[in-house]
């Protein structure tokens, strides 16, 4: 594979603008089947920025699988475009109101990398409309609904907006008296850490309590650059969580997941969720079984600090919301006692 250097670019704008969008450009760096890439990108666009491209070590490695189009995406006839029914639970454009006290507010349709497993494949990278008008309409809806106490700012990736736009959105939301918590979901600390500039951090730290959930799926994504980005955010008092997606061939391995969770703590990112892949059309080749996911969760208990153990979640099709899944540790209940299995597989009696 041809060496790719992203250090020649001046800033994050420059890195992003030199992203690979076509098979012909990707072929300059690695052997690919151009006909496959072109067939897939007719339906699901490709974007691999030079920084994230530099993390690919060889064809079909853990980073490749997340970023390079695969024929399975268009051959997959299972699943749904919108399995979580976000559209039907959107009272105004780009805002989903599923839970009584919080909303998901989409303010961007762009990402630094178009992940092949994306749960919003139907939208991200396509020209769905995000504009000042839709953002203002969303803020008005939030202002008028006083039962809303938390706003999850998402997209696309909200940190791909310009600094002034991010500042305005946060300022407008923070001015609403019944909004207590702002949460920002962004993958750029992983996929484009150069975006986390001093100016951006100075803007974000004005709006506490502001929580940032980022998204790392493999230990190889925790680079020196990502570490610096997360340190800048943490030093500004911004609590960092990670929402990892369980992906077949990427991290569906107890050892890999243990390493990832432990490395996240070293960069001051708290493991928050492991998401079982949603039933999204074009992503079935990434889906493991729930049984495999529970085995991975069991491997974390006892073999890693409690700080390393996130919740294992599924998001119910039909807009039913998220629920946690737990390994079964209670084996029986009788005669005033329960029989419990520990992380080693040993059975113990405990008074009920």
Number of C-alpha atoms within 10 A of each C-alpha: 12 10 11 16 11 18 10 9 15 9 13 20 13 14 21 22 12 15 20 18 17 16 21 14 12 19 15 13 14 14 13 16 13 15 10 15 22 19 16 21 19 10 14 23 19 24 26 25 25 24 25 23 24 16 17 20 14 12 14 14 13 22 22 20 20 22 21 22 26 21 15 15 21 18 13 14 13 12 15 17 16 21 19 23 18 17 16 13 14 16 12 16 16 23 28 21 20 18 12 11 14 19 20 23 24 22 27 23 23 22 25 28 28 24 23 22 24 19 21 20 21 17 18 21 19 13 9 13 14 17 12 12 11 17 20 13 16 24 18 15 15 24 18 12 13 13 13 20 18 19 24 21 24 20 25 26 22 24 27 24 16 11 15 10 15 17 17 12 17 18 15 13 22 20 11 16 10 17 20 15 18 20 18 22 23 24 23 23 24 24 27 24 22 19 21 21 15 11 10 18 20 14 16 23 16 14 18 16 15 21 19 21 23 22 23 23 24 21 18 14 21 20 14 10 18 21 20 16 23 24 18 18 23 18 12 15 16 21 19 23 21 24 23 25 25 28 25 18 16 20 21 20 17 17 12 15 24 22 16 22 27 20 20 21 17 11 19 17 25 23 27 21 21 23 20 21 24 24 20 24 23 28 26 21 14 22 19 16 12 16 10 15 24 16 15 22 21 20 20 23 17 12 13 14 13 11 12 22 23 21 16 25 22 18 18 15 17 12 16 12 14 14 11 13 15 13 15 10 14 14 11 11 14 9 7 8 12 16 16 17 16 13 13 11 9 8 14 12 13 11 10 10
